[in-house]
Amino acid sequence: MKCEKCGATITNESDAYSYGGQTLCEDCYLDIVAAPKTCDPWAVHSAKNLSQDKPLLTPLQEKIMSIIKERGPVTAEDICQTLGITESEFRTNFAPLRHMELARACKVGNKVCYTLFDR
């Protein structure tokens, strides 16, 4: 049996997960169901209380913030292309930035762009 998302071989039937009509390996299933959501009031509250002085960011989050500061508003596609990351990696790393109210999404014409959070 193979994962329909990444193509990995699933050796045991008990290690296969069904989601959206697809058979997935555990990693792909968790990527989908446990993905951080940018619109999460409890996460925003927690992040604001835990990172009041200087937020601790990963190196990738620091790079995303640098691009947004230098070029913002900027599309996810531009950020991903500049950093050589997937859109999934971008979204996973952007969610905490939104929770800490450091960056946010906005519309520029028809496009969704990312900019600094206005305080």
C-alpha positions in Angstrom: 0.0 0.0 0.0 1.3 3.5 -0.8 0.5 6.9 0.6 -1.5 8.9 -2.0 0.2 12.2 -1.0 3.9 11.4 -0.7 4.1 8.0 -2.2 5.7 6.3 0.8 5.2 2.6 1.3 2.8 1.7 4.1 3.7 -1.7 5.4 1.0 -2.3 8.0 -2.7 -1.6 7.3 -2.9 -0.2 10.8 -0.4 2.5 9.8 -2.7 3.7 7.0 -5.1 6.7 7.6 -8.0 7.7 5.5 -8.7 11.4 5.0 -10.7 13.1 2.3 -11.0 9.8 0.4 -7.2 9.3 0.3 -5.1 6.7 2.0 -2.3 8.5 3.8 0.8 7.6 5.8 0.9 8.8 9.4 3.2 11.8 8.6 1.0 13.1 5.8 -2.1 12.6 7.9 -0.6 14.5 10.8 0.5 17.3 8.5 -3.1 17.8 7.4 -5.0 17.4 10.7 -2.5 19.0 13.0 -1.4 21.9 10.8 -1.3 25.2 12.8 -4.1 27.6 12.0 -3.5 31.3 11.7 -6.9 32.2 13.0 -6.8 30.7 16.5 -7.8 33.1 19.3 -6.3 30.9 22.1 -3.0 30.6 20.3 -2.9 34.4 19.8 -3.6 34.9 23.5 -0.9 32.4 24.6 1.7 33.7 22.2 1.1 37.3 23.2 1.5 36.4 26.9 4.6 34.3 26.4 6.5 36.6 24.0 5.8 40.0 25.4 9.4 41.3 25.4 11.3 39.7 22.6 9.7 36.7 20.8 11.8 33.7 20.2 11.7 32.9 16.5 13.2 30.0 14.5 15.9 30.9 11.9 13.3 30.3 9.1 10.7 32.6 10.9 13.5 35.3 11.2 14.1 35.0 7.4 10.4 35.3 6.7 10.1 38.4 8.9 13.1 39.9 7.1 11.5 39.5 3.7 8.2 40.9 4.9 10.0 43.9 6.5 12.1 44.6 3.4 9.5 43.9 0.7 6.1 43.8 2.3 3.4 43.3 1.4 4.7 40.2 -0.4 3.0 37.0 -1.6 3.6 33.6 -0.2 4.8 32.5 -3.6 7.5 35.2 -3.5 8.6 34.3 0.0 8.7 30.5 -0.8 10.7 31.2 -4.0 13.2 33.4 -2.2 13.7 31.0 0.7 13.5 27.8 -1.4 10.7 26.3 0.8 7.3 24.8 0.1 4.0 26.6 0.7 3.3 24.1 3.5 6.6 25.0 5.2 5.7 28.7 4.8 2.3 28.3 6.3 3.6 26.2 9.2 6.1 28.9 10.0 3.8 31.9 9.4 1.1 30.8 11.8 3.2 31.5 15.0 4.2 34.9 13.5 0.5 35.7 13.2 -0.2 34.4 16.7 2.5 36.7 18.1 0.9 39.6 16.1 4.2 40.1 14.2 2.9 39.6 10.7 -0.5 39.2 9.0 -2.2 38.5 5.7 -3.8 41.3 3.7 -5.4 41.7 0.2 -3.6 43.7 -2.4 -5.9 43.7 -5.4 -6.7 40.0 -6.1 -3.7 38.6 -4.3 -3.2 37.6 -0.7 0.0 39.2 0.6 1.8 39.2 3.9 2.8 42.3 5.8 3.8 43.5 9.3 1.1 43.5 11.9 -0.1 47.0 12.7 -0.2 47.6 16.4 
